[in-house]
């Protein structure tokens, strides 16, 4: 039983060893297989020896022995064949590895060289292998370097480098060095040598392997890097801004000199300091990207002072450390400059807002880039920002105006020259038309390039209106000068005509001779001529009449009957007067003339009949500094009306739309002049086919009104005065007028001594020393010595001399205030007027009630006037019967 188990154990062990030997390769597998065969033979031999004993069994034992021996031989042969296979496999693998190594060396970017020898004295060191990278690196052809000494690769110009290469190649330790090398073409490169000695099986160093790498570019990069670091270090040290390097915890790693100067710390004090301790607050912070941050903060210096700074943080890498760089710029001066700039901008903005001009600027596309409030308001906008980006076509009310604006802008852009003082019209959104005086200049940038247009304009609408008024005033002044120049001579002629007509009329008495009609026509023509001269003097402000408190309602009532006859049956007169008196400070006759002129114009505007309305009303004043109330007089008709062209010229002197011999063109001019002198206003509302309304607004006056009528009376016969006596000196440069006056005065009983001028009058007095004179009747305006100087000289000789001044026009420079008892007789006058004037002067000269002031005698037609027009002379005695009189009445 034990034998069986032994055989079984041997068999199982042999089986397992054989199985493992077949699985494993190499020597270990062969050994396992031989061990399995040996164990199997031992098991068989044991089985045969144990159970086949005896003489008869030797043959079986021999058989088993030979079987075991054969099995063992088979196993040995199998092992031998396996060993040969393994050897061939190893050789094949080694060859494959050698080929792979050769390919790897050929593909390597580093040069590989194998040298042999040089280990014993006198033994040369030669290159036995070089890969393609080595050949390319050193400039040799393939395998051209084989057999050469490696020393030729070193730069012989560097003895130290050559000796170091030779020593490393003959050494027994791995060596790494970087030396300059010389290529085959003589060029110099830097190479890094890694030299490894190789020993054989006996441990003897027979070969040397050198791996060579080109480091020229790397050394250049390192050199550039060192130079760059030096530059950046220099920038860091000499930067105009403070630079502080912080670690991840905010500790100061380093700081440049500017940072030390700004903060007042030394570099050693800065290092290790926490940067947040220096910061006292930030105004703003914004991130440019993930690695940078910009903020504006306040920092405290070492001395405690605070300064504003702009800080930019950025992450950098330095020696493997991630640092935070803070670039700090002191913005104290910039803030001061910004504050100054803001103040200047605010000042400029205030100036642009305050100046009474429009200021704007446009780009090259003629779009508004900015303007002041004046421009915005003129175009109907509330804020200047509403105009930005718009052009003239978008904001102008008229396309023609926009075209004109753009043409001027384009002219400035194309020529580069300013366009000065151009009159433009602008229609506002409310429809009002304004006149602008505009100047435009090129808008240039810092390089002198034209980038747009800058314009400045001034609203001259009011100035244009004033210019028109000035032109009108100049016209009136010119006509006034003409009127003043001709008034004296013309009134002399009218006085002669009218006086002689009156003398002739007095000769006929009350007879019904047909010649009387011709005389009346002659007198009427003289009166009309005198009225024309009076209008000339009035509208040219050479005469203002007598100013007193007058009720406009009373004037209209007094003219009502005359207006009815004047207008005719086809025109209906409507009178609508205010309930309370409409009192104004004016000349009664001037108001009559205003109403009459407006009524005549209304009549001529209604050839087919219509309605003329006269209305008055009292208006409260909207002006605190002005009059408390106003009197409004409206004259409306339903006539043909006027267009704008006629309306603009109706107040011009001698302008008329009536035919020849139907108007003088002075009616409305006179009305305009009277209203202006009274401090009032006149407004015209008219349209073609819609009639015309004249609205006169006059300052209201408080006081007692004149009650009696001032309507001119028709011509009357010369009143016969009682005969007088006395000596009279008559001085007149116009012969015909002097003759008329002499005849009139001689008919009254006076002894008349006449002279053509002042010098002749003085000569006559010298010749008549034995007799004196009672009355002096003299013309004011004469060549040589005028009437005023003559009167002054005669008063020295005859203190009680009665004086009568005659004149058709008195210049402003003539002042008669010193002649308190004189009488002024305006031309033209009638013989009766002259007689009454002399009588009045004699009465005043004989009266002893002081003071007696100069009086003004009316003409027979009621248009007597103050010699200077304004102020009126004080009246002495009761009022004359003629309405325009400013003289005391003369007894018949």
Rosetta blueprint (number, residue, H / E / L):
1 X L
2 X H
3 X H
4 X H
5 X H
6 X H
7 X H
8 X H
9 X H
10 X H
11 X H
12 X H
13 X H
14 X H
15 X H
16 X H
17 X H
18 X H
19 X H
20 X H
21 X H
22 X H
23 X H
24 X L
25 X L
26 X H
27 X H
28 X H
29 X H
30 X H
31 X H
32 X H
33 X H
34 X H
35 X H
36 X H
37 X H
38 X H
39 X H
40 X H
41 X H
42 X H
43 X H
44 X H
45 X H
46 X H
47 X H
48 X H
49 X H
50 X H
51 X H
52 X L
53 X L
54 X L
55 X H
56 X H
57 X H
58 X H
59 X H
60 X H
61 X H
62 X H
63 X H
64 X H
65 X H
66 X H
67 X H
68 X H
69 X H
70 X H
71 X H
72 X H
73 X H
74 X H
75 X H
76 X H
77 X H
78 X H
79 X H
80 X H
81 X H
82 X H
83 X H
84 X H
85 X H
86 X H
87 X H
88 X H
89 X H
90 X H
91 X H
92 X H
93 X H
94 X H
95 X H
96 X H
97 X H
98 X H
99 X H
100 X H
101 X H
102 X H
103 X H
104 X H
105 X H
106 X H
107 X H
108 X L
109 X L
110 X L
111 X E
112 X E
113 X E
114 X E
115 X E
116 X E
117 X E
118 X L
119 X L
120 X L
121 X L
122 X L
123 X L
124 X L
125 X E
126 X E
127 X E
128 X E
129 X E
130 X E
131 X L
132 X H
133 X H
134 X H
135 X H
136 X H
137 X H
138 X H
139 X L
140 X L
141 X L
142 X L
143 X L
144 X L
145 X L
146 X L
147 X L
148 X L
149 X L
150 X H
151 X H
152 X H
153 X H
154 X E
155 X L
156 X L
157 X L
158 X L
159 X H
160 X H
161 X H
162 X H
163 X H
164 X H
165 X H
166 X H
167 X H
168 X H
169 X H
170 X H
171 X L
172 X L
173 X L
174 X L
175 X E
176 X E
177 X E
178 X E
179 X E
180 X E
181 X E
182 X E
183 X L
184 X L
185 X L
186 X L
187 X L
188 X E
189 X E
190 X E
191 X E
192 X E
193 X E
194 X E
195 X E
196 X E
197 X E
198 X E
199 X E
200 X L
201 X L
202 X L
203 X L
204 X L
205 X E
206 X E
207 X E
208 X E
209 X E
210 X E
211 X E
212 X E
213 X E
214 X E
215 X L
216 X H
217 X H
218 X H
219 X H
220 X H
221 X H
222 X H
223 X H
224 X H
225 X H
226 X H
227 X H
228 X H
229 X H
230 X H
231 X H
232 X H
233 X H
234 X H
235 X H
236 X H
237 X H
238 X H
239 X L
240 X L
241 X L
242 X E
243 X E
244 X E
245 X E
246 X E
247 X L
248 X L
249 X L
250 X L
251 X E
252 X E
253 X E
254 X E
255 X E
256 X L
257 X H
258 X H
259 X H
260 X H
261 X H
262 X H
263 X H
264 X L
265 X L
266 X L
267 X H
268 X H
269 X H
270 X H
271 X L
272 X L
273 X L
274 X E
275 X H
276 X H
277 X H
278 X L
279 X E
280 X E
281 X E
282 X E
283 X E
284 X E
285 X E
286 X E
287 X E
288 X E
289 X E
290 X L
291 X L
292 X E
293 X E
294 X E
295 X E
296 X E
297 X E
298 X E
299 X E
300 X E
301 X L
302 X L
303 X L
304 X L
305 X L
306 X E
307 X E
308 X E
309 X E
310 X E
311 X E
312 X E
313 X E
314 X E
315 X E
316 X E
317 X E
318 X E
319 X L
320 X L
321 X E
322 X E
323 X E
324 X E
325 X E
326 X E
327 X E
328 X E
329 X E
330 X E
331 X L
332 X H
333 X H
334 X H
335 X H
336 X H
337 X H
338 X H
339 X H
340 X H
341 X H
342 X H
343 X H
344 X H
345 X H
346 X H
347 X H
348 X H
349 X H
350 X H
351 X H
352 X H
353 X H
354 X H
355 X L
356 X L
357 X L
358 X E
359 X E
360 X E
361 X E
362 X E
363 X E
364 X L
365 X L
366 X L
367 X L
368 X E
369 X E
370 X E
371 X E
372 X L
373 X H
374 X H
375 X H
376 X H
377 X H
378 X H
379 X L
380 X L
381 X L
382 X L
383 X L
384 X H
385 X H
386 X H
387 X H
388 X L
389 X L
390 X L
391 X L
392 X H
393 X H
394 X H
395 X H
396 X L
397 X L
398 X L
399 X H
400 X H
401 X H
402 X H
403 X H
404 X H
405 X H
406 X H
407 X H
408 X H
409 X H
410 X H
411 X H
412 X H
413 X H
414 X H
415 X H
416 X L
417 X L
418 X L
419 X E
420 X E
421 X E
422 X E
423 X E
424 X E
425 X E
426 X E
427 X E
428 X L
429 X L
430 X L
431 X L
432 X L
433 X E
434 X E
435 X E
436 X E
437 X E
438 X E
439 X E
440 X E
441 X E
442 X E
443 X E
444 X E
445 X L
446 X L
447 X L
448 X L
449 X L
450 X E
451 X E
452 X E
453 X E
454 X E
455 X E
456 X E
457 X E
458 X E
459 X E
460 X L
461 X H
462 X H
463 X H
464 X H
465 X H
466 X H
467 X H
468 X H
469 X H
470 X H
471 X H
472 X H
473 X H
474 X H
475 X H
476 X H
477 X H
478 X H
479 X H
480 X H
481 X H
482 X H
483 X H
484 X H
485 X H
486 X H
487 X H
488 X H
489 X H
490 X H
491 X H
492 X H
493 X H
494 X H
495 X H
496 X H
497 X H
498 X H
499 X H
500 X H
501 X H
502 X H
503 X H
504 X H
505 X H
506 X H
507 X H
508 X H
509 X L
510 X L
511 X L
512 X L
513 X L
514 X L
515 X H
516 X H
517 X H
518 X H
519 X H
520 X H
521 X H
522 X H
523 X H
524 X H
525 X H
526 X H
527 X H
528 X H
529 X H
530 X H
531 X H
532 X H
533 X H
534 X H
535 X H
536 X H
537 X H
538 X H
539 X H
540 X L
541 X L
542 X L
543 X L
544 X L
545 X L
546 X L
547 X L
548 X E
549 X E
550 X E
551 X E
552 X H
553 X H
554 X H
555 X H
556 X H
557 X H
558 X H
559 X H
560 X H
561 X H
562 X H
563 X H
564 X H
565 X H
566 X H
567 X H
568 X L
569 X L
570 X L
571 X E
572 X E
573 X E
574 X E
575 X E
576 X E
577 X L
578 X L
579 X L
580 X L
581 X L
582 X L
583 X E
584 X E
585 X E
586 X E
587 X L
588 X H
589 X H
590 X H
591 X H
592 X H
593 X H
594 X H
595 X H
596 X H
597 X H
598 X H
599 X H
600 X H
601 X H
602 X H
603 X H
604 X H
605 X L
606 X L
607 X L
608 X L
609 X L
610 X E
611 X E
612 X E
613 X E
614 X E
615 X E
616 X E
617 X E
618 X E
619 X E
620 X E
621 X L
622 X L
623 X L
624 X L
625 X L
626 X L
627 X L
628 X L
629 X E
630 X E
631 X E
632 X E
633 X E
634 X E
635 X E
636 X E
637 X E
638 X L
639 X L
640 X L
641 X L
642 X L
643 X L
644 X H
645 X H
646 X H
647 X H
648 X L
649 X L
650 X L
651 X L
652 X L
653 X L
654 X L
655 X L
656 X L
657 X L
658 X L
659 X L
660 X L
661 X L
662 X L
663 X L
664 X L
665 X L
666 X L
667 X H
668 X H
669 X H
670 X H
671 X H
672 X H
673 X H
674 X H
675 X H
676 X H
677 X H
678 X L
679 X L
680 X L
681 X E
682 X E
683 X E
684 X E
685 X E
686 X E
687 X L
688 X L
689 X L
690 X L
691 X L
692 X E
693 X E
694 X E
695 X E
696 X E
697 X E
698 X E
699 X E
700 X L
701 X L
702 X L
703 X L
704 X L
705 X L
706 X L
707 X L
708 X L
709 X L
710 X L
711 X L
712 X L
713 X L
714 X L
715 X L
716 X L
717 X L
718 X L
719 X L
720 X L
721 X L
722 X L
723 X L
724 X L
725 X L
726 X L
727 X E
728 X E
729 X E
730 X E
731 X E
732 X L
733 X L
734 X L
735 X H
736 X H
737 X H
738 X H
739 X H
740 X H
741 X H
742 X H
743 X H
744 X H
745 X H
746 X H
747 X H
748 X L
749 X L
750 X L
751 X E
752 X E
753 X E
754 X E
755 X E
756 X L
757 X L
758 X H
759 X H
760 X H
761 X H
762 X H
763 X H
764 X H
765 X H
766 X H
767 X H
768 X L
769 X L
770 X L
771 X L
772 X L
773 X L
774 X L
775 X E
776 X E
777 X E
778 X E
779 X E
780 X L
781 X L
782 X L
783 X L
784 X L
785 X L
786 X L
787 X H
788 X H
789 X H
790 X H
791 X H
792 X H
793 X H
794 X H
795 X H
796 X H
797 X H
798 X L
799 X L
800 X L
801 X L
802 X E
803 X E
804 X E
805 X E
806 X E
807 X E
808 X L
809 X L
810 X L
811 X L
812 X L
813 X L
814 X L
815 X L
816 X L
817 X L
818 X L
819 X L
820 X L
821 X L
822 X L
823 X E
824 X E
825 X E
826 X E
827 X L
828 X L
829 X L
830 X L
831 X H
832 X H
833 X H
834 X H
835 X H
836 X H
837 X H
838 X H
839 X H
840 X H
841 X H
842 X H
843 X H
844 X H
845 X H
846 X H
847 X L
848 X L
849 X L
850 X L
851 X L
852 X L
853 X L
854 X L
855 X E
856 X E
857 X E
858 X L
859 X L
860 X L
861 X L
862 X L
863 X L
864 X L
865 X L
866 X L
867 X L
868 X L
869 X L
870 X L
871 X L
872 X L
873 X L
874 X L
875 X L
876 X L
877 X L
878 X L
879 X E
880 X L
881 X L
882 X L
883 X L
884 X L
885 X L
886 X L
887 X L
888 X E
889 X L
890 X L
891 X L
892 X L
